[in-house]
Amino acid sequence: MIIDKFSGVAAGLSAPAGTIFTIEPDDAADLPILTRAINVARSGDLRVTMADGTTGTLFLAAGSLVDLRVRRVWATGTSAEGICGLS
């Protein structure tokens, strides 16, 4: 059994991520979990809607881990591949 010494502590935005999930870009649906960071396997543009509802396009280099609070990754305008969200 794994012991988690921090299970009773609320995770703030500066805490490390505890969940990783694959992101399939979708023009019609928000992500199931708001991200804390995003990683891409292949460099490219990433069109996103942020936690506050603003939308824009960012270039992410392969292997980068970028702190972003994202609610949607759009298929249209996204060329990056192998997208993972951390939360």
C-alpha positions as CSV (number, residue, x, y, z in Angstrom):
1,M,0.0,0.0,0.0
2,I,1.3,3.4,-0.9
3,I,1.5,6.0,1.8
4,D,0.6,9.6,0.7
5,K,1.8,12.0,3.4
6,F,0.0,14.8,1.7
7,S,-3.5,13.3,1.2
8,G,-5.0,15.6,3.8
9,V,-3.5,18.8,2.4
10,A,-5.3,20.9,-0.2
11,A,-3.2,21.2,-3.4
12,G,-2.5,24.8,-4.4
13,L,-1.5,26.0,-7.9
14,S,2.2,25.7,-7.0
15,A,1.8,22.0,-5.9
16,P,3.0,19.3,-8.3
17,A,0.4,17.7,-10.7
18,G,-1.3,14.5,-9.5
19,T,-3.1,13.5,-12.7
20,I,-2.0,13.0,-16.3
21,F,-4.3,12.4,-19.2
22,T,-4.3,12.4,-23.0
23,I,-5.9,15.3,-24.8
24,E,-7.7,14.8,-28.1
25,P,-8.3,18.3,-29.6
26,D,-12.0,19.0,-30.0
27,D,-13.7,22.1,-31.3
28,A,-17.0,21.3,-29.5
29,A,-16.1,20.0,-26.0
30,D,-14.2,21.2,-23.0
31,L,-11.6,19.0,-21.3
32,P,-13.0,16.8,-18.5
33,I,-10.4,18.3,-16.1
34,L,-8.9,21.8,-16.1
35,T,-5.2,21.5,-16.8
36,R,-2.3,22.7,-14.6
37,A,0.2,22.1,-17.4
38,I,0.5,20.8,-20.9
39,N,3.1,18.7,-22.6
40,V,3.4,17.9,-26.4
41,A,5.4,15.1,-28.0
42,R,5.6,16.9,-31.4
43,S,6.1,20.7,-31.8
44,G,3.4,22.8,-33.2
45,D,0.6,25.2,-32.6
46,L,-1.9,24.7,-29.8
47,R,-5.2,26.6,-30.0
48,V,-6.6,26.7,-26.5
49,T,-9.4,28.3,-24.4
50,M,-8.0,29.2,-21.1
51,A,-9.7,28.8,-17.7
52,D,-11.0,32.4,-17.9
53,G,-12.6,31.8,-21.3
54,T,-10.1,33.7,-23.5
55,T,-8.9,31.8,-26.6
56,G,-5.6,32.0,-28.4
57,T,-2.9,30.1,-30.3
58,L,0.5,29.2,-28.7
59,F,3.5,27.4,-30.2
60,L,4.8,24.6,-28.0
61,A,8.1,22.9,-28.6
62,A,8.3,19.1,-28.3
63,G,9.0,17.9,-24.8
64,S,8.2,21.2,-23.2
65,L,6.0,21.3,-20.1
66,V,4.1,24.6,-20.0
67,D,2.1,25.8,-17.0
68,L,-1.3,26.5,-18.6
69,R,-4.8,26.4,-17.0
70,V,-6.7,25.2,-20.1
71,R,-10.3,24.2,-20.5
72,R,-10.4,23.4,-24.2
73,V,-7.8,22.4,-26.9
74,W,-9.2,23.1,-30.3
75,A,-8.8,20.7,-33.3
76,T,-8.9,23.7,-35.7
77,G,-5.7,25.6,-35.4
78,T,-3.8,22.8,-33.5
79,S,-0.9,21.1,-35.2
80,A,1.0,19.9,-32.1
81,E,0.7,16.1,-31.5
82,G,0.9,13.8,-28.6
83,I,-0.7,16.3,-26.2
84,C,-1.0,15.4,-22.5
85,G,-2.6,17.4,-19.8
86,L,-1.5,17.4,-16.2
87,S,-3.7,18.5,-13.3
